[in-house]
Amino acid sequence: MRLERFDLNLLVALNVLLEENSVTRAARRLNLTQPAMSAALRRLRESFNDDLLVANGKRMVPTPHAQSLAPMVAQLIIAAQAMISSSTLFDPATSHRVFRIAASDYITAIVLRPLLSELADVAPHIRIEIVPLGPGVEAEMDRGAIDCVISPEQFQSQGQPQELLFTERHVLLGWSRNPLFAAPITQEAYDQAGHVTVELSNARAFVEEQVRALGDHRRIEVVASSFTIVPWLLPGTNRIALVHERLARLFVDKFELAIADPPFVIPPMRELLQTHRSRAADGGLVWLKERLHFHAAS
């Protein structure tokens, strides 16, 4: 096979096919019809003289040769994306770019929400896709499928550069008419109070790790699946919750809530911003990072 006879667009199709292991899902991602995607797979099979994907029951699995090709193809796509991004000037006012950001609902509420408000005025054609944090995020970052990850360190890829976006402290939040908030909260009062906590599906939240390391004697009455739902669960009750201070201040006036310091020291949480190492010269990503830093510092 000679390079000048090979349609390089087929590499994009091959990359997606090897990520999805499905002609149907690959076609959907590339906005192609299934017959067009099947035709691309047929041409790839002819070019590489290998089946690449073979049926196994209702699934398709890559051949050994396809498995060996997958990391090389992924790196070629990342390099091509970096080359194209660095060779064009980025104008947010006219750009139709799609940025994929992996972040929690907490980051979405305090950083991405004001960013989206700004984009409506200065970058009306840009689309933001917010991806939930989870086990697959590190792999997506490594293959360049996500533009940036905003999270504590445990959710980030160790092979990509990181930078500090901001630090956050945790406070106690509760209904303003909860008598517990009439004076500084003692350790005994904290332990005896009913608590609302957050249990993530993929990892333990930062504050939960800290509290359990100190010795946890709370009486947990409610377990929520997201950070932003917690303030909704406190009014009209004597329950309390350990939450991010910025999130607490976002809701304190909306729900007649009160804020207090916990009766023990919780280390500050470091929220990191991570992008792919090949995107350092990406004008669009440089602009996005600058805006994220601006809103995180506001």
PyMOL commands that set and color helices and strands:
alter all, ss='L'
color gray80, all
select helices_A, chain A and resi 3-5+9-20+23-29+34-48+64-86+105-122+137-142+153-155+179-182+187-192+206-214+230-233+245-251+277-279+283-297
alter helices_A, ss='H'
color red, helices_A
select strands_A, chain A and resi 53-56+59-62+98-102+127-131+148-151+162-168+170-175+194-198+219-224+240-244+257-260+269-275
alter strands_A, ss='S'
color yellow, strands_A
deselect
rebuild
show_as cartoon
